[in-house]
Every structure is written in structure tokens, then in C-alpha cells.
């Protein structure tokens, strides 16, 4: 499920795109560790997670040089 970054209250959070819920890892903790006041770092983190999930599903995404 792709992840997106949206503002929730006064912080930006990483959310599941389909449900709008805060994205959590295997341990049940939020992937963004409580959010951030700036969306830049969270967008990079969400993009990296989306790429990793796509590769896991078998999509051909080249490694960065």
C-alpha cells in the first residue's frame, strides 16, 4: 500500500494512502516516529519505503548510482 505525507494537526505524518491511517511498521510503531514540522524528510522516507515495497513485489526499479 503506497504511503503519502499529509499534515495532521501541527505536524506532517506518513499515512497509508488507501485508509488515511498513520503508517506503522512490524512492531506496531509509527514509521515517522511522531511526525515532523517539515515535510521534506518525511517525503524522502515515504518514497524510500514505497520503492522498497515495490521491489519486494517484483517491480523492476533500478538501484541508484
Buried (B, 14 or more C-beta within 10 A) or exposed (E): EBBBBEEEEEBBBBBBEEEEEBBEEEEEEEBBEEBBEEBEEBBEBBEEBBBEEEEEEEEEEEEEE
